[in-house]
Each structure stands twice: as C-alpha cells, then as structure tokens.
Amino acid sequence: MKRQLFRAVIGSSVLLTGCTVGPEYHGPPRVPTSQDAFLRSTPAVVADEPVAHWWTQFNDPLLSDLIERAVKSSPSVDVAAARIRQARAALSAERAKVLPTAGTYASALRAHNLTSAIGAASNSGSSDANIFSVGFDASWEVDLFGAHKRAVQGAAASLQAAEASRRDALVSLTSEVAQAYVQLRDAQQRQALTARNVQIDAGLLALMEQRRAAGTASDLDVERLRNQLESTQATVGPLQSEVIDQRDRLAMLIGAPPGRLDDELQTPATVPLPPERVPIGDPTGMLRRRPDIATAERKLAQQTAVIGEDIAALFPKLTLLGDVGFTAPTFGSLVSSGGFNYVAAPILQWSPFDFGRNHAKIGQAEAARDEAEAEYRRTVLTALEDAESALNRYGQQRNSVGDYAKVRASAERVYALTEIRLHAGTAATTDLLDADSKRVQAQLNYEQAVAQLSEDFVAMQKSLGLGWQGEG
C-alpha cells in the first residue's frame, strides 16, 4: 500500500508538471510602417536588398581592413561577448533547476553514553557507540505550475537579448570606425588645401609689400593681407591636432594604444565616396535587422515570463525527497541486508495567506511587462525616425555636393581665364593669386561636402541596422 501511494504521488506530480500558469508570449505588438515614406527622401536609394558589409561599397581596402581588425579586437565587442557568456551560464543554471538534486554521503560516529534508542545499536554491554553510515539522497521540486519553465523561458530571452546587444555593438563599432576614417581623410585633405592657401596668402603679402615699396599700395593694404595670412595659418594647428585625434581614435577602436596607426595612416588620401545608388531594402526588413529592436523585443519576452513565475508562487509547491543508505555499528557489517534503510517523502508547501505579497509581485511584473512593451514600441518608432532622418540628410547632402561641385568648376574656370589674361598682359599676378585662393577655397568647401556625404552614408547604414551580419 505504501509503495502504491508513493507511485501515485509521483505519477500525479508528473501529470501536473504540464500545467503552466501565466500569459503565453505571442510576439511583440505590431507597429505600422510605410514603404512610400521610407523611399521618399532621395532618388539615390533603391529598395533592393542592402549590402550587409556596407563599408565595402567605399572601395577602400584600408578602411575594410581596419573594420575587420576592430571586429576581432575591440574591447566593446569583448564586453558584449562576456555578457553573452554570463547570460548563457544563467540559462544553464535555470535549466538545471528543473532536474533533481542528488548527492552521496558517508559518516562515522563514535559517542559515549548515548540514549537508549541509539544504545540499542551499540556494542552489547558498552556505553560507547559506533555508527557508520553511507548513502545516496536526492530531492526534486516538481514544476507543478510551470515556475521553472517560465524561468527558463526568461533566461533564454535574456541570452537572446545579450546576443542582440553584441550585434548592436558591432553596428556601432563598424560605423564609428568608418566615421573616424572619413574624418581623418577629410582633415588630411583640408590640411593640404590650407597649406596651399598659406602659400597663396604669403605670395599675395609679398607682392603687396613690393607694391608698397614702389608707392602703389598703402600700409593698410599690407596689413589686411598680413591679417589674412595669419588667420589662415591659425587654422593649421587645429587641423594637425584633428589628424592626430582621428588616428588615435581609430587605434582605440581596433583595440590598439594611441600612436599604433601613425605610420600606417601617415600618407594623406582622398575621402572615400559612397556608391551612386544605395540599396536600402524596406522598413520591415530594417525592423528585423536592427539589433536594438531585437533587444527590446527579447526584454519584452523576458518580462512576460516573469509574470508566469510570480503567478506560480500563488499555488502549492511539491518537493520529493529520497534517501537510500546503509547504517551499522561496524564498518564491516555496513552493507549487510540488515543495515539497509530508505526514506521517501513528498512535501507539499503552500502559503495562501501572505497578506497580498504575491499579488503585489504579480502586479509589479505586469507593470514591468507593460513598460517593456511601451519601450519596444518607442524603440521601433525611434528606429523608423532615425532611418527616415538619415535618408533625408543623405539625399539633401547629395544635392549640396552637386552645388559645391558647380562652384568648384566655376572657380576653376575663373582661374583659367585669369591665367590667360595674365599671359596676355591684361591681369596682374595678384589677380591670379586671388583667383587661385578662391579656387582652393572652393575645393576645400567641396571636399568638406563630400566628407559630410560619406558620413551621412555611414549614418544611414547604421540606421538600417547593418554591419553585424555574418559576425555571430
């Protein structure tokens, strides 16, 4: 009868483990999107599948190499990877709680003047007692109402959120490397053009000083050009500092100390240009790709699982205890049939009168779930706004680059015509130097516009959630 009762308890416990309380997670709320709005910003973008490793569209091998090195060695990626390992260990711990806890024990006891109950097991006629014991014990908390199941679901969602956070770190890292590289090349170009402006201003000043010596120019004319030269020279130092800052920033991003990339990036190069047409996909695909959205969605799933855990605390808990072992007064007789003993005990625990503590926890968990849901919607809307804004800036900057290109072409024509006039004797050298200065300034404005376009391209790729595919 005892064995039949114990088997009945075990059987009913196994059947009851299929009962899981709490809300089931059916996915995040739907947030409406618009393909027309997504593509309205510029004709330079198309709805084709975007390029995952978008930086390859710059056709700059050094930039691609720097990004690959950053992905392998950046501390920010290592931090995210460590958090994944923590979340994976937490999931393993929650899964282990579903299984029984088992162990073994062994003990040897010698006592003097034992009670009569223990004395019966002692050597006859002696007040000393020896008791040897070995055995195996186990306990198992039956998951009657799915508390452990919900905990495993929550831990799994937390792990997936950590994985999404690593992907988010990769998105930010690749865009930061590209932006720093573009800004470095822009600073180098401006540095070279500014050096050319210094030469032109110095030439103009020298000619004006000659004219003053000949009595055809005043001190005021000379001082104006001197002021112009000194103002141009004052911009050289900040540009040199910016070049060093960007090189050090790139070194930090690839996990290297400052100065490591000085030799590698010493030679100036042009700013890399984005492609003529940029594939951007569609809003739905963007929502699937962006890691910050995936992180918010997984946190919503985690908070939903917590509600089930707290609801399960309202119901009874069943723990099964078991102990099998041998006890004897001598070590030699320890495994004899007479020393065998076992204990099997189901323990039912329930706290129905907790004065509202569990209901308060459930209310707290439900509010946290609602917060996570609102945060998810906010993240999606922010992502859509981010993408729209990035697309708009990119489209407008393309138009600005076209305008600056026209100004540059016009300045080139003015310089060429002034040079012809100089050879014909109808223009002075100062006229040519002035035209050259305007030409250099037009080139400088154009280069800055191109750099801003490339930065806007990088920002657009980041807003689309690209830069992590194929990297885990």
PyMOL commands that set and color helices and strands:
alter all, ss='L'
color gray80, all
select helices_A, chain A and resi 2-16+35-38+54-58+61-73+75-97+116-119+147-213+219-234+236-253+283-289+291-312+337-339+357-424+429-463
alter helices_A, ss='H'
color red, helices_A
select strands_A, chain A and resi 45-46+101-112+128-142+278-279+317-328+340-349
alter strands_A, ss='S'
color yellow, strands_A
deselect
rebuild
show_as cartoon
